[in-house]
C-alpha cells in the first residue's frame, strides 16, 4: 500500500507565503521536495505493479525488475529507486528506508 501523491495545495500556509512577490525559500524547498517525492512514489508504484505482473507471468521479467526483486530478497533498497533523479540515497535497509 502506497500513499497518494502529496498535493501542494495541502501545504501549510506559511510555506506558500510570498515576500516581495517571490515565494519564500522554505516554500521553494518544500515544493521541490514534494515534487521529488511524488516522482519517487510514481516510480515505485509503476515498478511494483510491473513486478507483480512479472511474478504472475503476465509481463516479461526485465533486468531492472529482476534487480528490484533481488534487492527485496536481501532487504535492500533497489538501486533504481535511489537514482539521483528519482529517489533519496540511503544506507538503511529497505524497511527503515520505507
C-alpha positions as CSV (number, residue, x, y, z in Angstrom):
1,X,0.0,0.0,0.0
2,X,1.4,3.3,-1.1
3,X,0.2,6.8,-0.1
4,X,-1.2,9.1,-2.7
5,X,1.0,11.8,-4.1
6,X,1.4,15.0,-1.9
7,X,-0.7,17.9,-3.1
8,X,0.9,21.4,-2.9
9,X,-2.5,22.9,-2.1
10,X,-2.4,21.0,1.2
11,X,0.9,22.5,2.3
12,X,1.0,24.8,5.3
13,X,0.1,28.4,4.5
14,X,3.5,29.6,5.8
15,X,5.3,27.6,3.1
16,X,3.3,29.2,0.4
17,X,3.8,32.8,1.7
18,X,5.3,35.3,-0.6
19,X,7.7,38.1,0.3
20,X,8.0,41.0,-2.2
21,X,6.2,38.9,-4.8
22,X,8.5,35.9,-4.6
23,X,7.9,32.7,-2.7
24,X,10.0,32.4,0.4
25,X,12.9,30.0,0.3
26,X,11.2,27.5,2.6
27,X,8.3,27.3,0.2
28,X,10.6,26.7,-2.7
29,X,12.4,23.9,-0.8
30,X,9.1,22.3,0.3
31,X,7.7,22.4,-3.2
32,X,10.8,20.8,-4.7
33,X,10.9,18.1,-2.2
34,X,7.2,17.4,-2.7
35,X,7.7,17.1,-6.5
36,X,10.7,14.8,-6.0
37,X,8.8,12.6,-3.5
38,X,5.8,12.4,-5.9
39,X,8.2,11.3,-8.7
40,X,9.6,8.6,-6.4
41,X,6.1,7.4,-5.5
42,X,5.2,7.2,-9.1
43,X,8.3,5.2,-10.0
44,X,7.8,2.8,-7.0
45,X,4.1,2.3,-7.9
46,X,5.0,1.6,-11.5
47,X,7.8,-0.8,-10.6
48,X,5.8,-2.7,-8.0
49,X,2.9,-3.2,-10.4
50,X,5.2,-4.5,-13.1
51,X,7.0,-6.8,-10.6
52,X,3.7,-8.3,-9.5
53,X,2.7,-8.9,-13.2
54,X,6.2,-10.4,-13.9
55,X,5.8,-12.8,-11.0
56,X,2.4,-13.8,-12.2
57,X,3.8,-14.4,-15.6
58,X,1.8,-11.7,-17.5
59,X,4.8,-9.5,-18.1
60,X,8.4,-10.1,-19.1
61,X,10.8,-10.0,-16.2
62,X,13.3,-7.4,-17.3
63,X,16.8,-7.0,-15.8
64,X,15.6,-3.9,-13.9
65,X,12.7,-5.9,-12.4
66,X,15.0,-8.7,-11.5
67,X,17.4,-6.4,-9.7
68,X,14.5,-4.9,-7.8
69,X,13.3,-8.4,-6.8
70,X,16.8,-9.4,-5.8
71,X,17.2,-6.3,-3.7
72,X,13.9,-7.2,-1.9
73,X,15.2,-10.7,-1.1
74,X,18.2,-9.2,0.9
75,X,16.2,-6.3,2.4
76,X,17.9,-3.6,0.4
77,X,16.6,-0.6,-1.4
78,X,16.7,-1.1,-5.2
79,X,19.4,0.9,-6.9
80,X,16.9,2.3,-9.4
81,X,14.9,3.9,-6.5
82,X,18.0,5.7,-5.2
83,X,18.8,7.2,-8.6
84,X,19.8,10.9,-8.2
85,X,16.9,12.0,-10.4
86,X,14.3,9.9,-8.6
87,X,14.9,8.9,-5.0
88,X,16.9,9.6,-1.9
89,X,20.2,7.8,-1.4
90,X,20.4,5.8,1.8
91,X,22.4,3.1,3.5
92,X,19.4,2.0,5.5
93,X,17.7,-1.4,4.9
94,X,14.5,-1.4,2.9
95,X,12.1,-1.5,5.9
96,X,13.8,1.5,7.5
97,X,14.0,3.4,4.2
98,X,10.3,3.0,3.6
